Amino acid sequence: MQTGLVLTADGLACFKDIKDAGYGHEVTVVGNGRDPQKTAPFNWVNTVLGNPKTALAGTFHKLSKPLLPRHLATFQYRFNRQFILEDMVPRLAYVSFRMPPMPKRLLVLAENRW
């Protein structure tokens, strides 16, 4: 962070050291209210937290424990590429063609720990 920047955060105690480090700290206590002027600085936080919930609930109508790692990996792939949507399908095709054939026992190894 550059000196002179002002951090806008809620009233959480862990942010009190920001001022001691030489940065500005603007505290905005929102609470449970829906006041748009109070919540405006945190709109991106609500969006980032709401996207996984909406994407998982909309794409996968039932989340089951055995398939949860796959659902989260799918969401992570889409989230990391959300601003380059035109490259998503060609990139997925490129990666899938470069992967060597794999037996099922290797494909499900990641799911054994769940």
C-alpha positions as CSV (number, residue, x, y, z in Angstrom):
1,M,0.0,0.0,0.0
2,Q,1.1,3.5,-0.7
3,T,1.4,6.0,2.1
4,G,-1.4,8.5,2.2
5,L,-4.1,5.9,1.3
6,V,-7.2,5.8,3.4
7,L,-8.6,2.3,4.2
8,T,-12.4,2.1,4.6
9,A,-13.4,-0.8,6.8
10,D,-16.0,-1.7,9.3
11,G,-15.4,-1.3,13.0
12,L,-13.6,-4.6,13.4
13,A,-10.9,-4.3,16.1
14,C,-8.2,-5.9,13.9
15,F,-8.1,-2.7,11.7
16,K,-7.0,-0.4,14.5
17,D,-3.3,-1.1,13.8
18,I,-3.8,0.4,10.3
19,K,-3.6,4.0,11.8
20,D,-0.4,3.0,13.8
21,A,1.2,1.9,10.5
22,G,0.8,5.4,9.0
23,Y,-2.3,4.9,6.9
24,G,-5.6,6.6,7.1
25,H,-8.5,4.5,8.4
26,E,-12.1,5.5,7.9
27,V,-14.5,3.4,10.1
28,T,-18.0,2.8,8.8
29,V,-20.2,0.8,11.1
30,V,-23.0,-0.6,9.0
31,G,-24.7,-3.0,11.4
32,N,-27.8,-4.8,10.0
33,G,-29.1,-1.6,8.3
34,R,-29.8,-1.3,4.6
35,D,-28.8,2.4,4.3
36,P,-27.3,2.7,0.8
37,Q,-25.0,5.5,1.9
38,K,-23.5,3.4,4.6
39,T,-23.1,0.3,2.6
40,A,-21.8,1.9,-0.6
41,P,-18.1,1.3,0.2
42,F,-18.8,-2.4,0.8
43,N,-20.9,-3.2,-2.4
44,W,-18.0,-5.1,-3.9
45,V,-17.6,-7.2,-0.7
46,N,-21.3,-8.1,-0.9
47,T,-20.9,-9.0,-4.6
48,V,-17.9,-11.2,-4.0
49,L,-19.5,-13.0,-1.1
50,G,-22.8,-13.4,-3.0
51,N,-21.4,-14.6,-6.3
52,P,-20.3,-18.1,-5.0
53,K,-23.6,-18.7,-3.2
54,T,-25.7,-17.7,-6.3
55,A,-23.5,-19.5,-8.8
56,L,-23.4,-22.7,-6.7
57,A,-27.1,-22.6,-6.0
58,G,-28.1,-21.8,-9.5
59,T,-25.7,-24.2,-11.3
60,F,-25.8,-27.1,-8.9
61,H,-29.4,-27.6,-7.7
62,K,-28.2,-29.9,-4.9
63,L,-24.8,-29.7,-3.3
64,S,-23.7,-33.1,-2.0
65,K,-20.7,-33.6,0.2
66,P,-18.9,-36.0,-2.2
67,L,-19.2,-33.6,-5.1
68,L,-18.5,-30.4,-3.2
69,P,-14.7,-30.2,-4.2
70,R,-15.7,-30.5,-7.9
71,H,-18.4,-27.8,-7.5
72,L,-16.0,-25.4,-5.8
73,A,-13.3,-26.1,-8.4
74,T,-15.8,-25.3,-11.1
75,F,-16.8,-22.1,-9.4
76,Q,-13.1,-21.1,-8.8
77,Y,-12.3,-21.7,-12.5
78,R,-15.2,-19.4,-13.6
79,F,-14.5,-16.8,-11.0
80,N,-10.9,-16.5,-11.9
81,R,-11.8,-16.0,-15.5
82,Q,-14.9,-13.8,-15.1
83,F,-13.5,-10.9,-17.1
84,I,-12.1,-12.9,-20.0
85,L,-15.2,-14.9,-20.9
86,E,-14.4,-15.0,-24.6
87,D,-11.3,-17.0,-23.9
88,M,-12.9,-19.5,-21.5
89,V,-14.1,-22.2,-23.9
90,P,-11.0,-22.1,-26.1
91,R,-8.8,-22.3,-23.0
92,L,-10.7,-25.2,-21.6
93,A,-10.4,-27.0,-24.9
94,Y,-6.7,-26.3,-25.0
95,V,-6.1,-27.6,-21.5
96,S,-8.3,-30.7,-22.0
97,F,-6.5,-31.7,-25.2
98,R,-3.1,-31.4,-23.5
99,M,-4.1,-33.6,-20.5
100,P,-2.9,-37.2,-20.8
101,P,-5.4,-40.0,-20.4
102,M,-6.0,-40.8,-16.7
103,P,-7.7,-43.8,-15.1
104,K,-10.7,-43.2,-12.9
105,R,-8.7,-44.2,-9.7
106,L,-6.5,-41.2,-10.2
107,L,-9.3,-38.8,-11.1
108,V,-11.1,-39.5,-7.8
109,L,-8.1,-39.3,-5.5
110,A,-8.9,-35.7,-4.6
111,E,-12.4,-36.8,-3.4
112,N,-11.2,-39.5,-1.0
113,R,-10.4,-37.0,1.7
114,W,-14.0,-35.7,1.9
